[in-house]
Structure formats: structure tokens, C-alpha cells
Amino acid sequence: MSRARRGVAAPPVRRRRGRKPGCPAQSPDFGALRREGGSSARCCRRRFPSSRSAQYRAPARTNAAPLPSVPQDYRSQLPLRFAVSVGYWKDPYIQYFVRQAKERKAPEINRGYYARVHGVSYLIKAFLKKTECNCQIVNLGAGMDTLFWRLKDENLLPKKYFEVDFPMIVARKIHHIKSKPPLSKPIMESHSGDSLLIDSHSLDSSRYSIQGADLRFSSELEEKLKKHNLDVHLPTLLVAECVLVYMTPQQSASLLKWAASTFPVAMFINYEQVNMTDRFGQIMIENLQRRQCNLAGVEVCKSLESQRERLLLNGWETAHAIDMMKVYSFLPQADVKRIEGLEFLDEKELFEQLMQHYCICWASKDSSDLGLANIAF
């Protein structure tokens, strides 16, 4: 479920424009931590309709299950935008989705996002290399993620790239794409065929597809993806960043089981919290609760072992999980030294604690013996 991408029952939460995937607990209460330690579809002939006359409107939700309880900055991309502006990594597309942050973000947060972006990217590119890009990617809870555009720039596009999120978020992203040529042009350049499909909460081209769906309902998800040419026989990479933690354990297990049973050759990447039963983790949870956000799936985030076990119990053949401090140590050290020189980090102990409470997990199934089980840092 949405984030993102990554992560219950409560009324829909209003979000400010320009927000994107992320994890609210990535920005904990530092004071406390220091003290404690749509319209009907239409075909468009190789161009996007003008957005001047069609302003963004979130599609109405009728007879729908309540959205998960999340804070207003859930999956916010503002910290990523700020980190990019400081020079932690390059992303020329994030500026078209997110306004520049008005306040500085703590160096601990910037380094945490650096490790997250590079860690997830490393696994994605390893999968693309193993499959020689003869595959598809499904970004679950993608929000305002820019991965499709970045992969195109590196000539690493899979055969098709799918994004899924709540319809209200998808509608906002489609509005940005339609109204900003630097976003729409790469989609058209990679598109083959005379027409592409656009409505208020879906966009489908030959290489890129974004769909509004609720990840808690696997049958709805599968129906929408197959409608837009999901190929269950292609090697498939599924990515979820701070998504599963916002689902109940039963709901996330259902999603994981669906993915494992649907694709014979697949890999699942999950980024979210871990070690949440210690005092530091409890403060993170309390901080979110004060912002009216409950992590419905936090009980699965007890340890790296509980994260691995969830994947194995739901049909995946191999599973790995490492905390983000370990990921940080595996990143190219020359670049790590560069970004450490961008800002002075006073709270090194806090940074290490924060990184030890997030993890990257990945699991695989490989009936074609492509070597997916060997992907590692």
C-alpha cells in the first residue's frame, strides 16, 4: 500500500502540494531523541493535453475503504529536494514535483536519505543487470518518485515501468507530468505507437504506466496492472519504500504473497523501519502518534530477522535484510567522503542510532536461474 513508495483506518488525510514518497519517521523528534538518546479515458495522439484549462482535481472516493492513518508529511519529498539542492546526489527532475524546502534539514536526515537513495538504487541496477533490462518494474506507493526519468537518462529503462499509488496522489502526479515538458517529453520519447491513454488518475504509454489503486486489495491491483499490459512471465522487480509499515501485518502479508505467487521470476525490495522495540524505536513511534499517525505494521519491524521471516513466510525463496548503517558502510567510500564534507555533523551518535532503525530488505524467486539470489551489497 502506498508508500512508498513506498506505508490504519482513518479519514483521508489532506496533503499539501509538492509532497512525495518518504517516511515520516525519517524525521524524528530530535529533541526527544537527544534527551533519551476521474473522467473517462481518452486517447491522445503523441502529445499531452494542455493543463491550462484542466486544473488538478483529486478524484472523488466513493464507497472506498478509509485511507491509512498517516501524517501530513507522509512520504514527503521535501527532504530529498533539499538534499539534492545541497549536492548529496543529482536529480534534475525532483524540482518539477517539489518546491524547495524553506528550512534546512538536519545533516543526519540528509545522510540518511543519501544512503536510502543509493542503497535502493544499487539493488535496482543489480536486478536490471541480471535481467539485461528485459524485465518490468512495479513501484508500489511511488508518490512523486523520479526513478523512471533517471533510469531513462542512464539508458536503463526496463521493458515497462509501472507506478501505483492512491488515486488522489496519482492525479497530482499526472497533473505535474502533463503541465511540465521536462517530465512529459521523456515519456513521449520512449513511447511507441500512435496513442497513449490518459485520464485523471491513470496514464499509460508503451514504457511508462501510472495507476491509482489501493495496495491493500491485491485483486484490484492485479486487474489494473494487467489492463495496462503487465506481463507476469517477465522478470519483475517490485519496490516499496516506507509502504508496508502503514499496512496491517495481514495486509502486507497478502501483498507479499500475491507478488510471490504471481511472478515466477521476481525480486522485492522493501525499505522501512527496524529495531522498533528498543527505547529509540519507541520514541520514534510516540513522535508519529503525536502527529496522528499510527504505524499499523510496526510489529513486523522488531528486528532484521522478523523482516526476513515475513518475506520467507509469504512465498519468497531467499530473503536478506541489513540496517542502513551497514548499507552506508558499503557505499563507495570516495563519494561518502565527499558528501560528509558538505555539512558538519555534530550528532554522530544520533545519526548511527537513526540509521540502525531503518533497513533495506530484498527477496527473490528465480525459476529461470538468472542469479537473483546472488544479488547483495
Order of alpha helices (4+ residues) and beta strands (2+ residues): alpha-beta-alpha-alpha-beta-alpha-beta-alpha-alpha-beta-beta-beta-alpha-beta-alpha-beta-alpha-alpha-beta-alpha-alpha-alpha-beta
